[in-house]
């Protein structure tokens, strides 16, 4: 299995093929529907964002609360299509990868091709396992959103599948 360190480069993205299994390590930011909506409002107002978009990786997840002696609770992927309205803008502004589950829209596919980025899929229903690959978690924005707050995660050996590569090939087609 290929090992990738975040942040990814364009060359990393160009080397990936749909269907390929990889493990990632490094910094990932979490954001779901409500956080995406707030990020877009901040972008429109030209406000400072809670994390740099350039070369960032966003994981669509709303983890459960951590139990004692855990870094994070169950952290399985959310259905990605719910973020499709926001994703092209984020790719255009520098996001290099997203992680979720499920098929993406034509607009997201076109954006991935144009920006030479990648969409990863994490295994749905494996949130407890995936949480073991998260070695640090810190809420960095929108704490009032609770599980949907933006978190900065450090991951190690985090298993994903290249769901859509930078050529637009998809495991869902």
VEXVOLUM-272218 format. One record per residue (C-alpha): residue number from 1; y, x, z. Coordinates in nm, 3 decimals. Layout:
BEGIN
(NUM (Y X Z))
...
! end
This chain:
BEGIN
(1 (0.000 0.000 0.000))
(2 (0.344 0.132 -0.097))
(3 (0.580 0.217 0.191))
(4 (0.953 0.151 0.144))
(5 (1.240 0.252 0.368))
(6 (1.549 0.035 0.389))
(7 (1.809 0.037 0.258))
(8 (1.653 0.020 -0.086))
(9 (1.807 0.181 -0.390))
(10 (1.828 0.034 -0.740))
(11 (1.559 0.287 -0.836))
(12 (1.334 0.150 -0.560))
(13 (1.383 -0.203 -0.696))
(14 (1.314 -0.092 -1.052))
(15 (0.985 0.067 -0.944))
(16 (0.850 -0.259 -0.799))
(17 (0.636 -0.512 -0.983))
(18 (0.576 -0.878 -0.898))
(19 (0.254 -0.915 -0.701))
(20 (0.270 -0.568 -0.550))
(21 (0.214 -0.549 -0.175))
(22 (0.446 -0.319 0.018))
(23 (0.539 -0.239 0.376))
(24 (0.904 -0.199 0.463))
(25 (1.074 -0.013 0.745))
(26 (1.438 -0.008 0.849))
(27 (1.717 -0.256 0.911))
(28 (1.688 -0.622 0.810))
(29 (1.942 -0.895 0.884))
(30 (1.835 -1.252 0.953))
(31 (2.011 -1.555 0.811))
(32 (1.910 -1.912 0.744))
(33 (2.094 -2.219 0.615))
(34 (2.368 -2.252 0.877))
(35 (2.437 -1.878 0.888))
(36 (2.455 -1.862 0.507))
(37 (2.709 -2.145 0.507))
(38 (2.926 -1.958 0.756))
(39 (2.891 -1.630 0.567))
(40 (3.010 -1.802 0.249))
(41 (3.310 -1.949 0.431))
(42 (3.397 -1.601 0.559))
(43 (3.362 -1.457 0.207))
(44 (3.590 -1.726 0.065))
(45 (3.851 -1.652 0.336))
(46 (3.807 -1.276 0.278))
(47 (3.720 -1.226 0.645))
(48 (3.529 -0.928 0.779))
(49 (3.156 -1.004 0.770))
(50 (2.922 -0.938 1.065))
(51 (2.721 -0.684 0.863))
(52 (2.776 -0.490 0.542))
(53 (2.633 -0.667 0.239))
(54 (2.601 -0.347 0.035))
(55 (2.232 -0.256 0.002))
(56 (2.134 -0.496 0.280))
(57 (1.812 -0.691 0.311))
(58 (1.827 -1.050 0.440))
(59 (1.522 -1.215 0.598))
(60 (1.521 -1.595 0.598))
(61 (1.387 -1.650 0.948))
(62 (1.470 -1.841 1.264))
(63 (1.259 -1.667 1.526))
(64 (1.138 -1.838 1.840))
(65 (1.260 -1.704 2.176))
(66 (1.095 -1.385 2.295))
(67 (0.848 -1.408 2.581))
(68 (0.866 -1.151 2.862))
(69 (0.802 -0.797 2.735))
(70 (0.845 -0.903 2.370))
(71 (1.117 -0.791 2.130))
(72 (1.121 -1.127 1.953))
(73 (0.919 -1.446 1.935))
(74 (0.727 -1.569 1.633))
(75 (0.919 -1.465 1.320))
(76 (0.771 -1.628 1.012))
(77 (0.963 -1.681 0.687))
(78 (1.164 -1.990 0.601))
(79 (1.147 -2.159 0.260))
(80 (1.381 -1.954 0.042))
(81 (1.495 -2.227 -0.196))
(82 (1.713 -2.367 0.083))
(83 (1.933 -2.057 0.044))
(84 (1.939 -2.062 -0.338))
(85 (2.290 -2.205 -0.356))
(86 (2.422 -1.897 -0.169))
(87 (2.192 -1.621 -0.293))
(88 (2.349 -1.532 -0.631))
(89 (2.685 -1.465 -0.465))
(90 (2.523 -1.245 -0.201))
(91 (2.330 -1.045 -0.463))
(92 (2.653 -1.001 -0.662))
(93 (2.827 -0.873 -0.347))
(94 (2.562 -0.607 -0.287))
(95 (2.260 -0.756 -0.111))
(96 (1.965 -0.567 -0.258))
(97 (1.671 -0.769 -0.125))
(98 (1.582 -1.098 0.037))
(99 (1.265 -1.199 0.221))
(100 (1.136 -1.554 0.251))
(101 (0.864 -1.772 0.106))
(102 (0.834 -1.989 -0.199))
(103 (0.975 -2.017 -0.548))
(104 (1.340 -1.943 -0.635))
(105 (1.576 -2.120 -0.874))
(106 (1.665 -2.005 -1.226))
(107 (2.010 -1.908 -1.094))
(108 (1.855 -1.676 -0.835))
(109 (1.618 -1.533 -1.098))
(110 (1.912 -1.461 -1.330))
(111 (2.104 -1.302 -1.043))
(112 (1.809 -1.080 -0.952))
(113 (1.782 -0.961 -1.312))
(114 (2.159 -0.905 -1.348))
(115 (2.195 -0.721 -1.018))
(116 (1.861 -0.534 -1.044))
(117 (1.750 -0.648 -0.700))
(118 (1.427 -0.789 -0.557))
(119 (1.289 -1.091 -0.373))
(120 (1.005 -1.036 -0.128))
(121 (0.774 -1.299 0.014))
(122 (0.635 -1.276 0.366))
(123 (0.320 -1.464 0.457))
(124 (0.395 -1.812 0.587))
(125 (0.204 -1.905 0.903))
(126 (0.185 -1.541 1.014))
(127 (0.498 -1.540 1.232))
(128 (0.320 -1.409 1.543))
(129 (0.174 -1.119 1.343))
(130 (0.503 -1.043 1.167))
(131 (0.687 -1.033 1.502))
(132 (0.470 -0.736 1.600))
(133 (0.629 -0.540 1.312))
(134 (0.977 -0.598 1.458))
(135 (1.061 -0.312 1.694))
(136 (1.419 -0.413 1.783))
(137 (1.627 -0.731 1.765))
(138 (1.994 -0.788 1.841))
(139 (2.207 -1.100 1.784))
(140 (2.517 -0.982 1.596))
(141 (2.684 -1.309 1.490))
(142 (2.692 -1.686 1.534))
(143 (2.513 -1.687 1.870))
(144 (2.589 -2.059 1.898))
(145 (2.336 -2.119 1.619))
(146 (2.059 -2.003 1.855))
(147 (1.745 -1.936 1.646))
(148 (1.962 -1.935 1.332))
(149 (2.205 -1.674 1.468))
(150 (2.234 -1.360 1.258))
(151 (2.022 -1.083 1.404))
(152 (1.994 -0.719 1.320))
(153 (1.624 -0.634 1.318))
(154 (1.453 -0.299 1.298))
(155 (1.116 -0.335 1.131))
(156 (0.823 -0.102 1.084))
(157 (0.518 -0.155 0.861))
(158 (0.651 -0.503 0.780))
(159 (0.416 -0.644 0.510))
(160 (0.568 -0.824 0.213))
(161 (0.474 -0.909 -0.145))
(162 (0.711 -0.847 -0.434))
(163 (0.761 -1.214 -0.521))
(164 (1.017 -1.151 -0.797))
(165 (1.091 -0.814 -0.945))
(166 (1.415 -0.701 -1.110))
(167 (1.279 -0.799 -1.452))
(168 (1.241 -1.161 -1.338))
(169 (0.862 -1.157 -1.315))
(170 (0.750 -1.390 -1.035))
(171 (0.426 -1.452 -0.850))
(172 (0.522 -1.822 -0.851))
(173 (0.524 -1.859 -1.232))
! end
